């Protein structure tokens, strides 16, 4: 077992005292990656969603020790600052799916993982995929529209 994790492409070795921290607190407090939010602290709302080995996972429910040797992507790592936005991020902007922005990173990362599994989704499939992510600002219409747009713009969806 390795004693490091890969976060947004960078290999990081957490300190011994950090291994028992939950991943959300570690990302926010130790690495200053504040895109993932603490909405509920119990893994229900999805605001803390990150990608672990490509799968959307609630960071508040993972310890740092439990993700050693794994690849983690936060919203900050989805596209580099000097690169265009990821197609899902761009679609959220284009479709006005951001609202207050608190849930947006979790929604975007959930959508990225979903579209990797389902590159040409139906609207009902998109709604089911978002079922565990809560947004208190909108009726989800713009979010569904954004994911539908992103599916059309992702290279995997073009066949």
Secondary structure, DSSP 8 states (H G I E B T S, - for coil): --S-EEETTEEE---GGGTTSBHHHIIIIIS---SS--SSSSSSS-TTEEEETTEEEEGGG-BTGGGTT-EEE-GGGSS-TTS---HHHHHHHHTT--TTSTTHHHHHHHHHHHHHH-TT--HHHHHHHTTT---SS--SHHHHHHHHHHHHHSGGG--
